[in-house]
C-alpha cells in the first residue's frame, strides 16, 4: 500500500527519485530538515488573552486574524461595491447529454469610465426539483476548456501558455483541453449545479503591474498600483468568487445557502481566502493549494514563501515579501486561515506525490484548525495522524491524500461531493 508521506529514515532515496520523476522545482523535500517551529495559537489573541467562548471568537479573534492575513499575506480587499449588470448571452435546455441546462452569463462591473467583464458558465441539473446546491470554482484555461462543447463562448482575453493557446490567446483547438478536471456530467448526475469562470477575467495571471484586471476599478485618484498591504491577484480571484456568489443569490433555481467554493492549486488559495472573508460560503474545498493555501508556511517544505513570492510576485500583498526566508516571523500561519472557515464545512485534498504543495503540511493545517471547530461546537478531522493514501477522513473538516501528483481528478471530485452529500445537503 502506498503511504501518504515518506519518512526521513527509510524514504529519502524514494523521495529524491519522486522529485526527479515529476520534474519538481528545486526545493526542500527532506522531512529531516524541517526546522523546529512554533505555530501561533488560533485561540490566543495578540495581547495574550485566551479565547474561550464562541462569542469571543466572533467578536475579537476572528476579526483580528482576518486583519492579520489581510495586512501580512493577501492584502486588504476593497470594501466598496461596484455597480454590476448581468446579461444572459446563451442558454440551452439540454446539455451534458441531457443531464443539465446550460447558461452563459456576462457580469459587467463599472467604476466611472472603467469596465470589467466576467463570463460565467452555469450547468444546472435537470433532475433538481428545488433550488440546487452549487459549486463555484474558477478555471485555469477558459470556460471553453472545461467541456468540448462548441456552444461555449471562446475566451478572448489573455491566456497563459497551454494546449490550443497561440500568442496568449485561445483558439478552437483549446476546446475541452481541461475537461478531465471537470467531470461535469457526473456532478450534474449527483444533483449539483456548477458555476465557473476563467480566473483571468478578474485578473490576468502575470505581473502586469495590476493594470489589466479588477484592481484599477478601485484605484484612488493618482493611484497606479495596490499599496504594500493591498490585494494582489489571489485577492482579486477571491473577490471574483464572492461576486459569482452574489449572482447565484439572485437566482431562484440555485441555492446560495448551499454554496461550495472550490479551487485547485493557486485557485485553492483563492477559494480559501474567499471563504475566510465571505461567510456566505457553506463549504470550502482546497485541492492541493500548498504554500499560501492549506500548507503550513513555517514547515519550510516544498514551495516556500520566498519561492512563491519570487516566482509569482503579483499573487500576494507586497508586505508578504518581508517573510522571504523569515517564515518564523509570520504572525499567522495557514491553520488559522482554515480556522476562519469554522464552523462551516472544510475539505482539504492532497496528493502523495505533490511534494511541492507539502501534503503533510496541508494535513497539519487542517489538524491545527480543529480547536476552533471544537470551540464553535463543530466536528473536526477526528484523527491526529495522516490517513493512508486514498482513505478520506473527517466530518466537519474533511481530508484525503490520494495517489498521484498535482491535479484535480475525478477521485477528488467524488470525495468532495460525498462529503457535501453527508453534511451540506443534509
N, C-alpha and C positions, 0 to 999 in steps of 0.2 A: 504493500500500500504506500502511496506517496505520502510524505509528511509535509505539512504546510511551511515549515520553517527549518532551515538547515542548521544543525547545532555546530558550534565552533570546533569541537574536538573531532567529530567524525565526518563533517560535511564540507570542510573548506575546499578540498580538491573538487568536489562536485559543484560547489558554488562557483568556483573560478571557471569551470567548464561551462556552467549555465550562462555565466556572464558573456563568455566568448560566443557561445552558440546563439544567443539572442542579439548580439552586437549592441549590448547595453553601453551607454556612455561611460567613460571612466568615472569611477566613484568609489565610495567607501562601502564595500559589500561584506566586510568581515565583522560578524557579530561580536567577536572578541575585542574589537577595537571601539565598540560603542562606549562613549565616556560615561562615567558616573554622572547622573543628572538628578535634579530635584524639580518635580513638577509643581507649579502653583496650585494651590487648593481652590477648586471652584467654589467651595463653601466658606471661604475666608475673604472678607473684604480687604481692600488695600490698607486700611488702617488697623488690621488685625482682628476686627470684630468677627465673631463666629456667626455664620448664617444658619439658623436652626429652625426656621419656620418657612412655609411656602410664601407667606406674606413678605417676609424679609428678602427672600429671593426675588420676588417680582418687583418689589418697590426699590430695592437697593442694589443687590448684587447683579441681577440681570442687566439693568441699565449700565452699571459700571463696566461689566465685561464687554457689552456692545460698544461702549465708548472706547475702551482699550483696543479692541480689534479694529475699530474704525480709524483710530489715530495711528496705531503702530503697524498695521498689517495691510488691510484692504483699502483704506481711505474712506472718508465720510461720503455717504451718498446724499445728494441734494434732497432736501425735504419738499421743495416746491413741486407742484403737479403741473404737467404740461397739458394744454388742450389737445385732445385726440379725437380723431374720427375713425370709424370702422366701415369699410366698404367690402361687401361680398363680391368677389371678382369671378368666381366659378363655383358651381356645385353640381353634384350628381347624386341621385337617389340610390345608386348601387355601385359600390366599389369593393375592392378586395374580394373579388369572387362572389359578390352578393352578401357579404358579411357586414358591411358598413355603408354609411353615407360619407361623402367627401365634400368638404367645403374649403375654399381658399379665400382668406380674408386679409385685406391690407389695412394695417393700423398706421395712421399718419399723425405724427406728433409735430407740434409747431411751437416756435418761440420767436416772435417777431417775424423777420423775413426767412428764418431758417426752418427747414423741414427735415424730418427723418421718417422713412417708411420701413415697416417690418411686415413681412408676408407670412401669415400663419397658414399652416396646412392642418386640417382637422378631419379626423376619422371618428365617426360615432357609430357604435354597434347598432345594427338594425334590431337586434333582439331586445334592446333596452326599452322597457315599457315606462320607466320612470327616469328622472334625470340620472345620467350615467356618471359614475366616478371617472375621474380624468387624470391622465398622466401628462404633465407638462415637462417638455425637455427640449433644449436647444440641440441642433445638429451641426456637424462639422463641415459638411460638403454641399449644403443647399437642400431645400425641400425635394428637388427633383432627384437627389441621390438616394433618398430613403426608400424609394419604390420605382420600379421600371414602368411608370405609368405616363404615357405621352401627354395626358391632360394636365399634369402638374407643371406649373409655371417654371421655366428655366431661370435660375437666378442670374441677374445681370451685374451684380456687384463684385468687388474684389474677392478672389478666392486664393487660398494657399495652393501650392502645387499638389497635384493628385491626378488620378485617372480621369481622362477626358477634359482636363483643365489646360487651356492654352493661353499663355501670356496672362495668367491670373484671371482668366475668365472661363466660365463653364461653357461646354459645348454639348451637343446632343449625345456625344459619346460618354458623358458623365452620368447619364440617367441610370439610376438603380445601382450605382457603384458601391454604395454603403448599405444596401438592403439587408445584408447579413446581420447588421447590428440592430435592425428594426423589424422584428417578426410581427408585422402589423396585423396580419390575418389571425395569428394566434392570440394577440392581445384583444382584438375585437371579439373573437370567439369566447373569450373569458368575460366579456361584458364591460371592458374598459374603453373609454374614449382616449384618443391621443391628440394632443395639440403640440405642434413643433414649429420651430422657425430656425432659419440659419443664423448662427450667432454673429456672423459678420454684418447682419442687418443692423444690429445695435452698436457694434464697434468692430472694425476690421482687426484681425489678429496679426498686426505688425506694428512696429514702432513708428507711427506716422506723426508723432508729436501731438496726438489727440486732436486732430483736425477734421477727421472724416466720419466720426461716429456721433454718439449722442452727446458727448462732452461739450461741444461748442454751444449747444442749445441752453446750457446752464452757465456759460461764462458771464461774469460781470463785465461792465464796460471797461475796455482796455485789457482784459484778461486773455492770454494766449494759450494757456495750458493749466491743468489742475495744480493746485498748491501742494506742498510737501505731504500734507495729511489728507488730501482729497482723493477721490476714487480713481482707480486705474481701470483696465479692461475687465478684470474679474468683477469689479463693482458694477460696471456698465452691463455686463451679461446678467448679473443677479437682478439689476433693475429691470432689465427686459423680461425676465421670468415673472416678476411681480406685475408688470404691465400686461403680460399674457393672462395672468390670473384675473386682473381687472376685467378683461374682456369676457373670460369664462363666466364671471359673476353676473354678466348682463344676459346670459343665455338661460332659458328655462329648461333646455334639454340636456344641460351639463351641470353636474353637481359641484359647485365651487367649495362646498363644505367637505367634500371627499376628494381633495386635490393632492396628488402626489407630484412633488418636484424631483426630477431625476437628472443626473448628469454623469458623464464618463470623463475621466482624466481631468483636464483643466475645467471642463464644464461641470464635473463633480464638485470642484472647488466653488464654482459659481452657484451651484444648486444648494450647497450647504450654507453659503453666506446669504443667499436669498431666504432660505428657511429660518436662519437665525434672526434675520431682521423682520421678516413678514410672518406673523403668527397665524395667518390665514391658511398656510400650507398645512395640511393634516398629516403629511408624511414626507420625509426627505430620504432620498436614496443617493449615496455616494458610491460610484463604481470606480475603484482604483484611482482615487483622487490624489493620493500621495502627499507630497510636500505642499503646505498651504491649504490642504484639504483635510482628510481624516488622520493622516500620519503625524506622529509627534515630531516636532522640529528638533527638540533637544536630544533626540537619539543620534542625530547626525549619521544617518544610514541611508544609502541610496542617494537620491537627489537632496541636496542641502539648500539652505537659504541662499548661500552665495550662488550655487548652480542655477537656481531658478531665477534669481534677480539678474544674473549676468546673461542668461540665455533669453529671458523674456522680460526686459526692463519695463515694459508697458503694463504688465499684469497687475502689479500691486501698487500701493502708495509709495512715493519716493522715500518716505520715512522708514519703510521696511528694510531698505538697503543698509541702514546702520547696524543691522544684526547679521550682516555677512560675516561669517567666521566668529560670530558672537551670539550664538543661539542661547547660551546660558543667561544672557542679559534680557531676553524677551520676558516681558511681564505677564505674558499669557502663553498657553500652548493649545494645540488643536483639540484636546479633550474638552476644553472649555467652550470652544466653538460648537462641538457636538452637544454639550450640555445646554447651550442656548436653545436647542430644539425641544428640550424636555418641557412638558411631559408628552409631547406629540411623538408620533411613531418615527423611528430612525432605523435605517438599514445601511450597513457598511459592507461592501463587497470587495474582496481582494482576489489576486491570482498568485499562485505559488511561485511562478517563475518571473513575476513582475517585481524584481528586486529593486528597481529604480523607484517604485512607488512605496517600498517598505511595507510589505503586508503585515509583518509583526507590529510595526508602528501604528498601522491602521487599526489592528485589533486592540492594541493598548489604548489608542484614542477612544474607542468605544467603551472599553472597560472602565477607564477612569472618568468617563461621563456619568457612570451609573449612580454615584452618590446623589447627584441632583435628581435623577429619575426617582430614586427611593424617597428623597425628601418630599417630592411632589406626589407621592403615592402611586407612581407608575412602575411597572415591572421593567427590569433591565435585561442584561445578557443572560444571567443565570449560570454562567461559567466563569472561571478565573484563569483558565489556560486556553490557548488557541485550539480549536477543534481540528480533527483530522480533515484532510482535503475532501471537498465535496460533501461536507456534513454541516448543513446550516444549523445555527443555534439562535436562541434568544426569543424574547416575547415583545417587550416594549422597545428594546434595541435588538435588531437582528444582525447577524454576521455570518458570512461564509468566506472560505478561501477555496477557490476551485483550482483544478489543474489548468495549466496553460499560462499564456502570457497576457500582455496588455491589450485588452479588447473588451467590448461589450457584446456578450454572446447570448444565444437563446437560453442557455442554462441560467445565466444571471437574471434575465427577464422572468423566467419561470419561478425562481426563488423570490424575487421581489413581489410578484403578483400572488404567490402562495401566502406570503406574509400579509399583504394587503387583504387578501380574502379572509384570513383569520381575524384580523384586527380592524382594518379600515371599514370594510363593508359591513362588519358586524355592528 
